[in-house]
Amino acid sequence: MGRIAFNIAILMLVLISVPLLFLERDSAEFVISVLALTFTLIFLLLVVWDVRRQAKKEMLGEKG
């Protein structure tokens, strides 16, 4: 599940970043794209944090 979420986040990151190169900075599309990029980065960080936390739990043999 974590790998799927990670792949989706990376795909969204690429798909959002490419149009940013061509949008005008004072347009509404640029603002929405920056917001989408911010939320995607937050989602990616949460996925990485959760996968690392779960891997550490499995390595230590904890349950929960």
Residue frames as qw, qx, qy, qz and C-alpha x, y, z in Angstrom:
[[0.000, 0.885, 0.466, 0.000, 0.00, 0.00, 0.00],
 [0.313, -0.794, 0.095, 0.513, 2.83, 2.40, 0.81],
 [0.415, -0.132, 0.592, 0.678, 4.54, 1.73, -2.50],
 [0.204, 0.630, 0.655, 0.365, 1.34, 2.52, -4.42],
 [0.150, -0.939, -0.255, 0.177, 0.85, 5.77, -2.48],
 [0.421, -0.581, 0.315, 0.621, 4.50, 6.69, -3.08],
 [0.379, 0.157, 0.664, 0.626, 4.19, 6.05, -6.83],
 [0.081, 0.813, 0.545, 0.187, 1.00, 8.12, -7.03],
 [0.278, -0.883, -0.060, 0.372, 2.67, 10.98, -5.14],
 [0.423, -0.355, 0.475, 0.685, 5.71, 10.95, -7.44],
 [0.293, 0.441, 0.686, 0.499, 3.49, 10.86, -10.53],
 [0.052, -0.914, -0.402, 0.001, 1.44, 13.80, -9.25],
 [0.401, -0.718, 0.141, 0.551, 4.64, 15.68, -8.42],
 [0.387, -0.068, 0.588, 0.707, 5.91, 15.30, -11.98],
 [0.157, 0.602, 0.677, 0.394, 2.55, 16.09, -13.58],
 [0.167, -0.927, -0.297, 0.157, 2.12, 19.23, -11.49],
 [0.455, -0.604, 0.221, 0.616, 5.71, 20.45, -11.87],
 [0.468, 0.184, 0.571, 0.649, 5.88, 20.38, -15.67],
 [0.128, 0.794, 0.467, 0.368, 3.12, 22.96, -16.35],
 [0.381, -0.838, -0.133, 0.368, 4.59, 25.30, -13.73],
 [0.506, -0.226, 0.356, 0.753, 7.43, 26.01, -16.15],
 [0.175, 0.325, 0.580, 0.726, 5.00, 27.40, -18.72],
 [0.171, -0.805, -0.566, -0.048, 2.41, 29.23, -16.61],
 [0.128, 0.653, -0.092, 0.741, 2.51, 32.96, -15.97],
 [0.316, -0.047, -0.690, 0.650, 3.23, 33.83, -12.35],
 [0.233, 0.073, 0.291, -0.925, 0.28, 36.19, -11.99],
 [0.552, -0.093, -0.564, -0.607, -2.33, 33.74, -13.31],
 [0.742, -0.319, 0.270, -0.524, -4.86, 31.81, -11.26],
 [0.952, 0.160, -0.257, -0.041, -3.62, 28.54, -12.76],
 [0.445, 0.485, -0.572, 0.489, -0.16, 29.18, -11.34],
 [0.359, -0.434, 0.484, -0.670, -1.54, 29.71, -7.83],
 [0.915, -0.086, 0.088, -0.384, -3.62, 26.53, -8.01],
 [0.844, 0.332, -0.391, 0.153, -0.64, 24.57, -9.33],
 [0.172, 0.504, -0.609, 0.589, 1.57, 25.81, -6.50],
 [0.628, -0.311, 0.383, -0.602, -1.10, 24.80, -3.97],
 [0.970, 0.105, -0.101, -0.193, -1.42, 21.38, -5.59],
 [0.621, 0.462, -0.527, 0.351, 2.37, 21.01, -5.53],
 [0.170, -0.490, 0.564, -0.642, 2.44, 21.93, -1.84],
 [0.813, -0.174, 0.271, -0.485, -0.26, 19.42, -0.93],
 [0.919, 0.281, -0.277, -0.009, 1.44, 16.74, -3.01],
 [0.372, 0.512, -0.609, 0.477, 4.74, 17.33, -1.23],
 [0.457, -0.382, 0.506, -0.624, 3.00, 17.13, 2.14],
 [0.943, 0.031, 0.043, -0.328, 1.31, 13.88, 1.07],
 [0.766, 0.421, -0.448, 0.188, 4.66, 12.48, -0.14],
 [0.060, 0.512, -0.634, 0.576, 6.35, 13.37, 3.15],
 [0.690, -0.249, 0.380, -0.563, 3.55, 11.72, 5.12],
 [0.957, 0.191, -0.159, -0.152, 3.79, 8.55, 3.03],
 [0.566, 0.479, -0.561, 0.367, 7.56, 8.36, 3.45],
 [0.224, -0.464, 0.574, -0.636, 7.28, 8.99, 7.18],
 [0.835, -0.133, 0.233, -0.480, 4.60, 6.32, 7.64],
 [0.912, 0.286, -0.296, 0.001, 6.43, 3.69, 5.59],
 [0.362, 0.500, -0.618, 0.487, 9.65, 4.30, 7.50],
 [0.460, -0.384, 0.484, -0.638, 7.77, 4.12, 10.81],
 [0.941, 0.004, 0.061, -0.334, 6.15, 0.81, 9.86],
 [0.775, 0.408, -0.445, 0.188, 9.45, -0.63, 8.65],
 [0.055, 0.513, -0.629, 0.581, 11.10, 0.34, 11.93],
 [0.714, -0.254, 0.343, -0.555, 8.28, -1.33, 13.89],
 [0.966, 0.173, -0.137, -0.134, 8.67, -4.56, 11.90],
 [0.545, 0.516, -0.550, 0.366, 12.42, -4.49, 12.35],
 [0.141, -0.422, 0.625, -0.642, 12.08, -4.14, 16.12],
 [0.289, -0.176, -0.941, -0.012, 9.33, -6.77, 16.29],
 [0.213, 0.159, 0.465, -0.845, 6.73, -4.46, 17.78],
 [0.048, 0.475, 0.842, 0.253, 3.03, -5.00, 17.27],
 [0.018, 0.581, 0.410, -0.703, 0.40, -2.37, 16.83]]
